[in-house]
Every structure is written in structure tokens, then in C-alpha cells.
């Protein structure tokens, strides 16, 4: 067995080989909005493709959905406190497009953006670097109904959405990811129809 640890005073378990990450390595955690936020119908948020998929009988074991999930939307302060206690230095979260732009187009819903402002402020106050992902497989259902990613208009709408989020969080967030695992979105979502 090998124990991997950051540069700290922690010791590996007896009999385990010791490996160290290089100085400057950033320990963190990552989540996806649909998987943790909950508050699926609050503050203007509309269904995303994940809502539709998870509410379709037989698609998800036990019929579980992200309607409540880990309730990060309401418990983010406690979640950030736990991250701090764990010694995390970064947190990669995704922004729910349908929370910020319920129809996938038009102006932002400020209540949606305010959640991400509060979250990033809480992270910064805790000494945790916020890392934002703009898309983690949760296209607003209205855009999917219009053809989804195969339609050029969706890319144009994504550019508008990215601009809205960057304007709202750009003074707080220095590290961004545009699309989480684009292969999965493209090939699982459109190639095989999962």
C-alpha cells in the first residue's frame, strides 16, 4: 500500500511507502451543481437536462433526483467550513446555467448569480481558492428542446452565458473551466443517447 500525502507533518501508515506531492500542489475538492445544490425550483431556476433525465422513470436507481441533493444551495456556509477544516485550498464548483439563465438566453437572474457570489465570497474568506466550471452537463432543458449542442445557436447562447457569469464573478474567480468532460457531453449525450 502507498500513502500519498501533501507536504505536512502527517506520517504514512506503518508499512506504507511514502510519496509526497510537490511544493505548490493544491489540495481541493470538486462538485457539480446538479449533484450538490438542490433547490431545483428556487429563485428562478428551471429544469436542466439532468432534471429531465433523473425524473424519467427507470433512468436513475431508486428514482433519485437532484431536487434536494446535498442542499449545498442552503448549506454552503457549513460546507465551506467543512472544507476549511479538511485543509482544502481549492474548491471547483460548477455554475448551474438554468439557475443563472433559466431559458438559456436573455438576462441573468440576479438571485441565481447572488448564490455564486456568496459562495465565492465565503470560499475566499476561508482561504479557499474558488475554481468555477461554466458547464457540467446541465444544459437548460429549453435549449435541449431546441436541438441542444448540435445547434450552433446553443454555442452562441453559451458565449452569452459565459460572459454574464464572468462579469459577475470575474473579480473573485481567477481559475475557470469552460466545459467539464466535453467528450462525455458529446458522445454519451448525443452519440449514444445516455
VMD Tcl script that draws the C-alpha trace (Angstrom):
set ca {
  {0.00 0.00 0.00}
  {1.21 3.51 -0.81}
  {0.21 6.58 1.17}
  {0.21 9.83 -0.77}
  {0.30 12.98 1.31}
  {0.89 16.69 0.92}
  {3.97 18.35 2.39}
  {2.84 18.23 6.02}
  {3.89 16.66 9.27}
  {1.42 13.79 8.78}
  {3.05 10.38 8.74}
  {2.11 7.47 6.47}
  {0.57 4.35 7.97}
  {3.09 1.80 9.25}
  {4.39 -0.30 6.37}
  {3.18 2.09 3.70}
  {5.56 3.68 1.23}
  {5.67 7.46 1.40}
  {5.15 9.72 -1.58}
  {4.92 13.49 -1.47}
  {3.26 15.91 -3.80}
  {5.48 18.73 -4.96}
  {5.56 22.07 -3.20}
  {2.81 24.22 -4.61}
  {0.43 21.30 -5.22}
  {-3.09 22.49 -4.43}
  {-5.36 20.15 -2.48}
  {-9.01 20.64 -3.27}
  {-12.38 19.12 -3.99}
  {-14.84 19.39 -6.84}
  {-18.59 19.15 -7.28}
  {-21.24 19.58 -9.96}
  {-24.14 21.97 -9.40}
  {-26.82 19.39 -10.14}
  {-25.24 16.82 -7.86}
  {-24.98 19.03 -4.77}
  {-27.01 22.24 -4.90}
  {-30.59 21.07 -4.61}
  {-33.07 23.97 -4.60}
  {-34.11 22.73 -8.03}
  {-37.08 25.07 -8.37}
  {-35.98 28.02 -6.24}
  {-35.07 31.58 -7.13}
  {-35.99 31.26 -10.79}
  {-34.09 28.06 -11.62}
  {-35.74 25.97 -14.32}
  {-35.16 22.34 -15.32}
  {-31.93 21.29 -16.95}
  {-31.37 18.13 -18.95}
  {-30.30 16.43 -15.71}
  {-33.65 17.22 -14.11}
  {-35.48 15.72 -17.08}
  {-33.22 12.65 -17.17}
  {-33.38 11.93 -13.45}
  {-37.15 12.38 -13.32}
  {-37.68 9.89 -16.16}
  {-38.77 6.56 -14.63}
  {-36.14 3.85 -14.92}
  {-33.22 6.16 -15.70}
  {-31.80 6.51 -12.18}
  {-31.64 3.87 -9.47}
  {-34.31 4.35 -6.80}
  {-35.68 7.32 -8.75}
  {-33.17 9.61 -7.04}
  {-33.00 13.20 -8.29}
  {-31.04 16.34 -7.57}
  {-34.11 18.20 -6.31}
  {-32.58 18.40 -2.82}
  {-29.25 16.58 -3.25}
  {-26.78 17.72 -0.56}
  {-28.68 21.02 -0.25}
  {-25.47 22.97 -0.91}
  {-27.61 25.92 -2.03}
  {-28.79 26.40 1.55}
  {-25.86 24.82 3.41}
  {-22.90 26.26 1.51}
  {-21.57 28.08 4.60}
  {-21.41 24.82 6.55}
  {-19.91 23.07 3.52}
  {-17.17 25.69 3.21}
  {-16.45 25.41 6.94}
  {-16.00 21.65 6.46}
  {-13.67 22.28 3.52}
  {-11.60 24.59 5.67}
  {-11.44 22.01 8.48}
  {-10.24 19.46 5.91}
  {-7.45 21.83 4.90}
  {-8.63 22.20 1.31}
  {-7.01 25.01 -0.61}
  {-9.32 24.99 -3.66}
  {-12.92 24.16 -4.46}
  {-14.08 23.58 -8.01}
  {-17.82 24.14 -8.29}
  {-19.97 24.37 -11.36}
  {-22.41 27.13 -12.11}
  {-25.92 25.96 -12.96}
  {-26.77 27.57 -16.29}
  {-30.51 27.19 -15.65}
  {-30.11 28.92 -12.27}
  {-28.38 31.91 -13.88}
  {-30.28 31.99 -17.19}
  {-33.43 29.87 -16.80}
  {-34.25 29.71 -20.50}
  {-30.63 29.57 -21.61}
  {-30.88 33.03 -23.11}
  {-31.59 36.60 -22.11}
  {-30.61 38.49 -18.97}
  {-29.28 36.81 -15.87}
  {-31.44 36.10 -12.85}
  {-29.65 38.06 -10.15}
  {-30.80 35.70 -7.38}
  {-29.00 32.90 -9.19}
  {-25.81 34.89 -9.61}
  {-26.05 36.06 -5.99}
  {-25.73 32.46 -4.79}
  {-22.42 32.10 -6.62}
  {-21.25 35.49 -5.35}
  {-21.99 34.44 -1.77}
  {-20.32 31.08 -2.31}
  {-17.14 32.59 -3.74}
  {-17.01 35.23 -1.00}
  {-17.35 32.51 1.64}
  {-14.58 30.48 -0.01}
  {-12.24 33.45 -0.20}
  {-12.93 34.35 3.43}
  {-11.99 30.76 4.37}
  {-8.74 30.98 2.37}
  {-10.01 28.56 -0.29}
  {-9.45 29.35 -3.96}
  {-12.70 29.27 -5.93}
  {-12.46 27.46 -9.28}
  {-15.56 27.84 -11.44}
  {-16.79 25.47 -14.15}
  {-19.28 27.01 -16.53}
  {-20.84 23.78 -17.81}
  {-21.05 20.43 -16.06}
  {-23.64 18.57 -18.16}
  {-26.65 20.65 -17.14}
  {-27.90 22.37 -20.27}
  {-31.16 24.28 -19.70}
  {-33.92 21.97 -20.91}
  {-35.35 24.71 -23.11}
  {-32.11 24.78 -25.15}
  {-32.12 20.99 -25.42}
  {-35.69 21.12 -26.68}
  {-34.47 23.49 -29.41}
  {-31.82 20.96 -30.51}
  {-29.15 21.24 -27.83}
  {-25.42 21.33 -28.51}
  {-25.67 20.17 -32.15}
  {-27.34 23.51 -32.88}
  {-24.96 26.42 -33.45}
  {-27.32 28.68 -31.52}
  {-26.51 26.78 -28.32}
  {-22.83 27.71 -28.66}
  {-23.86 31.34 -29.15}
  {-26.10 31.17 -26.06}
  {-23.22 29.60 -24.10}
  {-20.98 32.54 -25.06}
  {-23.62 34.95 -23.73}
  {-23.99 32.93 -20.52}
  {-20.22 32.72 -20.02}
  {-20.00 36.49 -20.40}
  {-22.72 37.03 -17.77}
  {-21.02 34.73 -15.27}
  {-17.55 36.14 -15.91}
  {-18.82 39.67 -15.37}
  {-20.46 38.63 -12.09}
  {-17.61 36.52 -10.69}
  {-14.51 37.60 -12.58}
  {-13.33 39.83 -9.75}
  {-13.46 36.84 -7.34}
  {-12.62 33.83 -9.51}
  {-9.22 33.54 -11.16}
  {-9.39 29.95 -12.40}
  {-12.09 28.82 -14.84}
  {-13.09 25.66 -16.68}
  {-15.41 26.08 -19.63}
  {-16.78 22.56 -20.23}
  {-16.37 19.68 -17.81}
  {-15.55 16.46 -19.68}
  {-16.76 17.60 -23.11}
  {-16.28 14.09 -24.53}
  {-18.95 12.78 -22.15}
  {-21.42 15.51 -23.09}
  {-20.86 14.97 -26.79}
  {-20.59 11.21 -27.09}
  {-22.69 9.99 -24.18}
  {-25.29 12.72 -24.53}
  {-25.60 12.78 -28.31}
  {-23.65 9.81 -29.67}
  {-25.19 7.07 -27.53}
  {-28.11 8.96 -26.00}
  {-27.37 8.11 -22.40}
}
mol new
graphics top color blue
foreach p $ca { graphics top sphere $p radius 0.5 }
foreach p [lrange $ca 0 end-1] q [lrange $ca 1 end] { graphics top cylinder $p $q radius 0.2 }
display resetview
